[in-house]
Amino acid sequence: MSILGRKLIRDLWQAKWQYLSVAVMIVLGVAVYCAATLGYRNLDASYEHSYDKLNFEDLGVSFQSSSPGVIAELGQIPGVADIEGRLVHDILISLDADEERTLIGRLISVPTDRQPRVNALKVVEGRYLRPGSRREVLLEKSFAEAHELGPGDSLDVVEGQTTVTFEVAGIVISPEYVYVVRSKQDLIPAPKTFGVMFVSDQVLGPLIGEGGLINEARITLTEEASLGRVSREVERILDARNPQEPIPREEQPSHQLLRQDIEGFRVYAFLFPLLFFTVSGLTIFTLLSRTIHLQRGVIGLLRALGFSQFRVVLHYLASACALGLGSGVVGVVLGIWMGQIFTEWYLSFVSVGFVQYLPSTDIAVTGILIASIVCVAAGAIPAKSAAKVKPAEAMRGTEPDRGRVWTPDRIFPNLRLLWRVPIRNVFRRRSRSLSTVFGIVAGIALIMSGRGMLDSSTEIIGTLLGSTFEEDLRVDFTVPQDADVASTISRWSGVHWAEGTLDVPVEFMNGDLRYSALLTGVETGSRIHVVTDSGGDRADIPRDALLLGRTLKSRLAVEKGDLIQVRLPGYVIPEEPIIRTVRVAGFTADPIGTIAYTSREHVWDLFHSELGLSGNAITSLRIQTDPVHEREIRQRIAGLPDASVTTSSADLKEMIQELMGQFERFILVMLVFGSLLAFSIVFNTVTINVLERKAEAATLRTLGVSRLQLASMVTLESLILSLIGVAVGLPVGRWFVGVLVTAAQTEEQSELFNFEIMIYPQTYVITALLILGVTLISQIPALAYIGRIDLAKSTKERST
Amino acid sequence: MSDPVVQLTQVSKIYSPGQAEVRALDGVDLSIDAGQFVVLLGPSGCGKSTLLNAIGGLDSPTAGTVVIDGTDISSLTDAQLTRFRRQKIGFIFQFFNLVQTLSAKENIQLAGELVDEPRSLAQVLKDVRLEDRADHVPNQLSGGEQQRVAIARALIKNPPLLLCDEPTGELDIATGRMILSLLRTVTRESSQTVLLVTHNTAIAKMSDRVLFMRDGRIVEDQVNEAPLDPEEIDW
């Protein structure tokens, strides 16, 4: 090995802890890149493969119950590859194990002699329905898991006055319900309260009084087909059957949530490593600059001996390159392992039919390349400056005059000089301080990204289910009821307040623009529906006009005062489409922007004859209860006809806890990574600072400055940097959470969800305390070093 | 007669790097009276700096006692040694060792802040003739100016003993003379004791007393009856 090679190894060994801390940052950057990219790719491939194998729909349409003959007609549309007609009906489920509540179920008809041509099912347990089977169902996997149901178990389906017991034949995965969400208005997966079941087409029709009919068509297209053209043709053919707007795959609720996740991973695979690599690059720059500064004399000697500039550059770049390659390899190994773990973890709470693990060679190579490029690029400037060192000047030890720098301690004229020194040190080495602050800010951004996402998610659920509807229980009826039921329930023991709403799924139209959403009729003077306008103030629900959610506003391109049309799809067989014209009175700031509010009387006015509504009809109830009596009230509600508790404050708490459980690992990983990042950068900065000021520290000690005072000076310097980092980092962290959320959402999703970024105060406090704690810990090695400084020797060294 | 400022009795310092034993100080006895300007001479590695460090409380002797201004520092704890250095010792180093972020005035003040009754900053600045350079930071000062700041930093604490380790080693002849002259003048005025370590024999001519060291021992102790003015010394 050449002499310079040996010197390189010894240099690395001498600063091994500093290089190691930089290596940790690079390892984490590469690992996060590999894990997120691998996870993103595996999930994307798994979905695509599952969609492909199960022939997931490209287009779905609901219409009034019709003869299956229409399917043959739809199948003739050019571009249609496969089509399946079916009957879909929401009912109530009663489980033996859960006596106090009934649940909402969705029955979907499937043929028994074969799999559905579109949206086929993967049987994961038990078997598919047998031809002629009558009282058998296939249960969607997440609902079955949530209620611990398996083949051979039974459950009761309640339709009107009829209760039918079904036996579970098998547990299935459907590409339509990878995320089990009920509709666009209920985008939070709730496998505990909503279950999807597949029954024989020979059973469902007669059960709901629609034997031999269908009300949905699910379609796949050929590769060359035009979605828009097929969609228009479908609507034309179904025109007389009062169809809802056909929903393309991109707007299918489960698929939308999946895309949101995948898009999120893609963004994380870019943003998180970017933080690590930027901080690593800055630290390598600082570390190498410092090494070169300390070795100016050696460099001068090398140049004087005849080593070329190129050789000197190569010598110093080699350490950066070695760091990049070594860390890259370790990061790749760790990242691929993390990617596998992550994929398995994610797939454990979604129902993907077929899991695919893709080869990761290219990701590994890219990870190592990125690490090497970052290191070499960061080391290039200091290495180049090493080559420019003038031998004679370097060996004399003279340095360019830095002059005097203004520092903020001058604001405090009475401050002791002992405390001025650390303040001035921060502002004297501005680029180093800036890179340290940047590293701390990056650490904060990472820590806050985990907790911030949780806070925002908790907030949206809380707003949606807690504040917007200040209710403890929500009861949905499968058949409209008289509002007297609200008065009756109000008198129950433990009920503080109950009021009804009249909810009707409709299609809003403004010229050619159309959007299917929920029209909610609210009691006049509602105590439970607290609807806010875009300014955050409480909005009064108008008697004869609409308050629209933001999605509706943008999709329909309407302004306050405009008149829009409201169409009632698929309830009864009409002579002509049921369309009403209504004025837009304003807009709401609801988290889910697909709800339109008006008075209950207005909804009744609009559609009572078509829907056969009694004069005082409601479709759901919102109840405020005494928590002590909630279980008892739920049991009484379960005894009401056609009623089901769909959400409750207890459910809400459980949901938030589940969400926290799912987030826990993510938060923990981000917390550890963020802390490590902050630790590495502060450790490096403090160590470099102490090393280069060894003579200064020793001099202060000889003057009579105690170890404690000296340690306090070093600590003050670190804390100043840390506090600046925290002051900048907390708002940046909040902004970063916003970037993550925005970047991970598609345009349609951001329209659908009004995802306001919310960071709770405790998150700021925890993050700040964590960073300050990490700062204090990361300087322990440097403080220990100060304690070991040989005063006699160090005071004889030339100050650097 | 007053007690000596420095009183060393059979002081030894033995290093054991590896298996070999190095006796840096070998039974040194030394007594220095208040107000004396003592120069310690000797070749490299003879133990000059080790002796200076032992007297300054930067290093502990392996054996023997070191009494400085009435305090036996041989068995002091680290915290006690720190207080001792703060009150009793002024150090002047070859490389000046100024705090780069502080101006000349502030470097001096920093030391003043450590003691209860420091000397007047204005007076000290005047003594070292730095009034017009007081607000400059170290890298704006020449070597001689920096060493004058270092002297002022030692003086402001008003210690009974000044320890100077090759204070002219980094300076040219003219500046070196000027620094020695200044050091001699200001310490004589305040009756401070000075122990100056150097390998430059010419400097001995300005001292009251010259000690010669070899192999960890003081081999010669000369009193200089007619010290020269530093400006008259040629080296």
Interface residues (C-beta under 8 A of the other chain):
Chain A: E399 D401 R402 G403 R404 T407 R416 L417 L418 R420 V421 R424 N425 R428 A695 E696 A698 T699 L700 R701 T702 L703 G704 V705 S706 R707 L791 A792 T795 K796 E797 R798 S799
Chain B: S49 T50 N53 G56 L58 D59 D78 A79 T82 R83 R85 R86 Q87 I89 F91 F93 Q94 F95 F96 N97 L98 V99 Q100 T101 L102 S103 E106 Q109 L110 A111 E113 L114 V115 H136 V137 N139 Q140 R153 K157 D165
